[in-house]
Amino acid sequence: MTRAVLLAVVAVLLAGCGSSVRPTSSGPRPFHPVPPKPTAYRFSAASNRIAAEENVRKLIHIVVVPPGALRVAKVPQSAPAWFRNQAKGFKQAGTSTTHRIWIVRMPLKAVVRYIRSHARPRPRPEARYRTGGDRIGSRPSSSYEFPPIPGRSWSRYLNVEMTKLPDGTTAVLAQAGDEWNVTPPRAALIPKGVKQIQIVSRYGKQPPNVDFGNSNAYDVASIVALTNGLGVVPHHLFCALFSAYGPIVSITFRAADGRRIARARVADAGGSGASGPCNPLELTVGKRTTALIGADLLLRIQPMLGVDLAPPLPRDVVRCLRSSGWSVNHVADRMLARHAGETWRVTFNLLGQVATDKTAPPTLRRCLRSGPRYVVRG
């Protein structure tokens, strides 16, 4: 039977079914993501530790050393003191680490170039650092920071240190770490029933720069689940914070009738070099407040909701433009910026978004990135 005959038979059979065949839509069905449960990212500390141990074994394999490199158990005594001290590592409760040491019979600069060009960073890092940039000094290093894993860890990293040995060979030290979440008590769990959230971001005691609500079921449930997946701050844990005087951000979780169920508050930790908990977040459920590590919660919320929780302050934009010779008139959330006979209208809204009425020149774009920023790395 030919294909044409088969299609004709099928058509006759379908026609004979009459009203028993329901008409179907020709277009794709709308996709409605299922909101996660409040405990979707809440795991036991024991399982987080196991996951962290598996993760560091993966991270260490990002490092690819030159052929013929000899793996050794410890750093040679001939290595500089600073390098031997680095090999001792920094261990603390709640952190899984692993390390590798190699001796390579190649000059230092050749080894550095090889390792940097052959690294296979999977998972993809969110930040990379190199001492001296492209210039290779006497203490070259490469570092990678990886995004936290929701519910599992709040910081993941890989550091590679290299040094020249007296015999002309090169020592390579790679250390990977995963700082896993310690699960909060049940009293710090945001319960079911949250139907809307209100997010406010302000600098110091200034009026809010961001102030908006969201009642989308998926967005609300996702933020509840991510917040419930954060870990507590261990009593022994302190960090050198790299916060550029960011804003105070509060997230209020409300029931359908507007009743407050919980509130999360992320505050600036006092500026670069301050000592304190790593990226602190206070979660209040009922009357109980628990200190948590915020991880990348706010950085996940921003693209999810299309907001900027650390927007540029108009006053900083005005100062930046005027220092470059621009004329600026600023009233409330609107700004007129003039330069070289042209005028740009700039508006600021309560989603933290900044818009210009036409393509902004380089100076204006640079000034719109000025001012305090929220940084989560600690």
Secondary structure, 3 states (H helix, E strand, C coil): CCHHHHHHHHHHHHHHCHHHCCCCCCCCCCCCCCCCCCCCCCCCHHHHHHHHHHHHHHHHHHCCCCCCCEEECCCCCCCCHHHHHHHCCCCCCCEEEEEEEEEECCCHHHHHHHHHHHCCCCCCCCEEEECCCCCCCCCCEEEEEECCCCCCEEEEEEEEEEEECCCCCEEEEEEEEEEECCCCCHHHCCCCCCCEEEEEEECCCCCCCEEEEECCHHHHHHHHHHHHCCEECCCCCCEECCCECCCEEEEEEECCCCCEEEEEEECCCCCCCCEECCCEEEEEECCEEEEEECCCHHHHHHHHHCCCCCCCCHHHHHHHHHHCCCEEEEECCEEEEEECCEEEEEEECCECCEEECCCCCHHHHHHCCCCCECCCCC
